[in-house]
Amino acid sequence: MSEGKKKIIYYEYPKTHADLKIRWQYDGLGQTEFYRILSTSYLEKDQRILDIINEYKKENKIQNEVKRKKTQKMYEKKRKMESKFSLKEEERESIFDLLEKEHPDL
């Protein structure tokens, strides 16, 4: 195992596991690549993944409707701000780095 990395494990039914392996092969993906795509998209708040998660939470009553709507509004506000100022995560980080360099006492 590579140093500095963690292994994520979960259990799945044999039929689902076999079906996943077939789909990964069909799409030319490996298991690791597949899960990295999903986890990266989730962490980067890709709207497509957020929609799937939100639908899952709704169907399985994981959060109440008020909380789900509040979360959706927060994501929408973030997207509008990013669009308005044309800022992405990397750009925001570099702004903070510049501020820290200019004002180390903050």
C-alpha positions as CSV (number, residue, x, y, z in Angstrom):
1,M,0.0,0.0,0.0
2,S,1.2,3.5,-0.8
3,E,2.5,5.5,2.1
4,G,0.1,8.4,3.1
5,K,-3.0,6.7,1.7
6,K,-5.9,5.1,3.5
7,K,-7.8,2.0,2.3
8,I,-11.6,2.3,2.2
9,I,-13.5,-1.0,2.4
10,Y,-17.2,-1.8,2.4
11,Y,-19.1,-5.0,1.9
12,E,-21.4,-5.7,-1.0
13,Y,-23.6,-8.6,-2.1
14,P,-21.8,-11.0,-4.5
15,K,-24.3,-10.3,-7.3
16,T,-23.8,-6.6,-7.0
17,H,-20.0,-7.0,-6.9
18,A,-20.1,-9.2,-10.1
19,D,-22.3,-6.7,-11.8
20,L,-20.0,-3.8,-10.9
21,K,-16.9,-5.7,-12.2
22,I,-18.7,-6.3,-15.5
23,R,-19.7,-2.6,-15.8
24,W,-16.2,-1.4,-14.9
25,Q,-14.7,-3.6,-17.5
26,Y,-17.3,-2.4,-20.1
27,D,-16.4,1.2,-19.3
28,G,-12.7,0.5,-19.2
29,L,-12.4,1.5,-15.5
30,G,-10.8,-0.2,-12.5
31,Q,-12.4,-0.3,-9.1
32,T,-10.0,2.3,-7.6
33,E,-10.5,4.6,-10.5
34,F,-14.3,4.3,-10.2
35,Y,-14.3,5.1,-6.5
36,R,-11.8,8.0,-7.0
37,I,-14.1,9.5,-9.6
38,L,-17.1,9.3,-7.3
39,S,-15.3,10.5,-4.1
40,T,-13.6,13.4,-5.9
41,S,-16.9,14.5,-7.5
42,Y,-18.6,14.3,-4.1
43,L,-15.9,16.3,-2.4
44,E,-15.9,18.9,-5.1
45,K,-19.7,19.1,-4.8
46,D,-20.4,18.2,-8.4
47,Q,-24.1,19.0,-8.8
48,R,-24.8,15.7,-10.5
49,I,-23.6,13.8,-7.5
50,L,-25.3,16.1,-5.1
51,D,-28.6,15.5,-6.9
52,I,-28.2,11.8,-6.5
53,I,-27.3,12.1,-2.8
54,N,-30.2,14.5,-2.2
55,E,-32.6,12.1,-3.9
56,Y,-31.3,9.2,-1.9
57,K,-31.7,11.1,1.4
58,K,-35.2,12.0,0.4
59,E,-36.2,8.5,-0.5
60,N,-34.6,7.0,2.6
61,K,-35.7,9.8,5.0
62,I,-32.1,10.5,6.0
63,Q,-32.7,14.2,6.6
64,N,-36.0,16.1,7.0
65,E,-37.1,18.3,4.1
66,V,-36.2,21.5,5.8
67,K,-32.6,20.5,6.3
68,R,-32.4,19.2,2.7
69,K,-33.7,22.5,1.3
70,K,-31.4,24.5,3.5
71,T,-28.4,22.5,2.2
72,Q,-29.6,22.9,-1.4
73,K,-29.9,26.7,-0.9
74,M,-26.4,26.8,0.6
75,Y,-24.9,25.0,-2.4
76,E,-26.9,27.2,-4.8
77,K,-25.6,30.4,-3.1
78,K,-22.1,29.0,-3.3
79,R,-22.5,28.4,-7.0
80,K,-23.8,31.9,-7.6
81,M,-20.9,33.4,-5.7
82,E,-18.4,31.4,-7.7
83,S,-20.1,32.4,-10.9
84,K,-20.4,36.0,-9.9
85,F,-16.7,36.3,-9.0
86,S,-15.4,33.5,-11.3
87,L,-13.7,31.9,-8.4
88,K,-12.9,28.2,-8.0
89,E,-11.5,26.4,-5.0
90,E,-7.9,26.6,-6.2
91,E,-8.2,30.4,-6.8
92,R,-9.7,31.0,-3.4
93,E,-6.8,29.1,-1.8
94,S,-4.2,31.1,-3.7
95,I,-5.9,34.3,-2.6
96,F,-5.6,33.2,1.1
97,D,-1.9,32.2,0.4
98,L,-1.3,35.7,-0.9
99,L,-3.0,37.4,2.0
100,E,-1.0,35.2,4.4
101,K,2.2,36.1,2.7
102,E,1.4,39.9,2.7
103,H,0.1,39.9,6.3
104,P,1.8,37.1,8.3
105,D,0.5,38.6,11.6
106,L,-3.1,37.8,10.8
